[in-house]
Amino acid sequence: MRARRWWMLGVTCLSVIVVNLDLTILNIALPAISAALHAGTADLQWLVDAYSLVFACVMVPAGIAGDRLGRKRLLLAGLVVFLAASLCCALSMSAGELIAARALMGLGAGIVFPLSLAVVSAAFGDDDRPAAIGILTAAIALALPLGPVLGGLLLRHFSWHAVFWINVPAVCVTLAAGAVLMPESRNPAAAPLDVVGALLAPAAVTCLVWGFINGPEHGWTAASTWLLLAGSAVLLAAFLARERRAAHPVIDPAMFADRRFTWGTVATVAVSVALYGILFTAPQYLQSVLGEDPVGAALRLLPLMGGLLAGGGAASPVARAWGTRLTVAAGLTVLAAGLAVLSQVGLGTGYGTVAAGLALCGLGTGASIGAAMNTVMAAAGGDEAGIGASVNSALRNAGGAVTVAVLGSVLSAAYARDLGPALAALPAADAAAARASVTQAVQVAGRLPASGSALRAAAGTAFLHGMSIVMLICAAVAAAAVLTSLRYLPGRTAPGSTAPGATATAQGPAGAAPGTGARR
């Protein structure tokens, strides 16, 4: 029986690796997808956001539903959804089909991720549970650097479809083994799910994301844009009002009465904003502007991953010496410095500068998010640790989705504006394609032997100007989080709380720490 539990842990680790892998593996494939499906920047924004947005919105309700209906049952159902969505993604023939399939994939991932920790927590006793959870969080961390590298290797030998086909055998093995090895568990005393609240929150965030993606394409003064943004505000107000009145709210407002939870979460959301901004723009820069192949681009992202792991490892001793407040603020300062370096990248900038900027961003991310998550979990307390982690993870993923929508729109507008003069002499169809994304501009340039090099240079310069604006906005967000951390976070780590380094290990690119979603 004891050996069976550890085999079950291995299966659960595989499930969280697969769903977290898809948070980063797609980024390295964005240029290839843009070229193959003629996807513009708005399409690329939706490809990223469709997954992370649904992932974030489903996470907390799925944890609550799993407590009532059975964690194993719902986790396996989530894997089936994820498998079906992976097949749909791999077989997609258009950007619209792929976006819809990515949303379905996010639904499956949002069910699987919070219930994985719940299944492990229920299966192991007090003596073995810390080691089991440590292994599970290490598996989650493994997916972060593995995503871009694996994606690059697959794209070197296969088409972009391969980044989705790779999920199929992994999920099939997990399903078969999980059905045999995972024990069923539930919480008979779990609170009922507030269905209305669970629908209002994702509706509000979806309208917000849709409005910001719609703006550059149809105009910021267009009725569709304003209706979406206004609808988001109305739905958000309705959600907040509902949560204050509901007997069993999806997100308990009392949680935010503790400033450690509130401002620790603000710090982690700020880090997610920066990471999503980097991971959306850097692969396009490395491949479409510098001309790297997918493997080369993935390897050039490793300073970011290495810095993150180093920063996470340093978080614990630094927090013991300096306290949470200074550790988080120092990490965010290093992150802002790295973003400032990346904002200065131009066509003639050497990779050494880019690598230094990425390494600083990774180092600052690892240090700040580890210490901030520690104080968040200390504020949530033992009985509410699961729901606290799930709420924090959901907010960070939702923040990341909004980031891609907002900053992607900023990037698109700056790129189109700066590239405009270079498109004046092109046929209308070629001009429209080049304006849609830098990857398509490079494709158009390849068909223009006479003026191709000039168009390629103009597109690269326009993209880098947009990327510079994105990096500066992310740096400003990080700098604002430095000030709030210094003002509101505690000076010393709460006694008996989780070590920051351990917590940092559980972070994905969006900072997605596992949570059960259980309410006691």
Secondary structure, DSSP 4 states (H G I P E B T S, - for coil): -HHHHHHHHHHHHHHHHHHHHHHHTTGGGHHHHHHHHT--HHHHHHHHHHHHHHHHHHHHHHHHHHHHH-HHHHHHHHHHHHHHHHHHHHT--SHHHHHHHHHHHHHHHHHHHHHHHHHHHHHS-TTTHHHHHHHHHHHHHHHHHHHHHHHHHHHHHS-TTHHHHTHHHHHHHHHHHHHHHPPP---TTPPPP-HHHHHHHHHHHHHHHHHHHHHHHH-TTSHHHHHHHHHHHHHHHHHHHHHHH-SS-SS-GGGGGSHHHHHHHHHHHHHHHHHHHHHHHHHHIIIIIS---HHHHHHHTHHHHHHHHHHHHHHHHHHHHH-HHHHHHHHHHHHHHHHHHHHT--TT--HHHHHHHHHHHHHHHHHHHHHHHHHHHHHHTTTTHHHHHHHHHHHHHHHHHHHHHHHHHHHHHHHHHHHGGGGTTS-HHHHHHHHH-HHHHHHHHHT-TTTHHHHHHHHHHHHHHHHHHHHHHHHHHHHHHHHHHHHHS-SSPPTTPPPHHHHHHT--TT----------
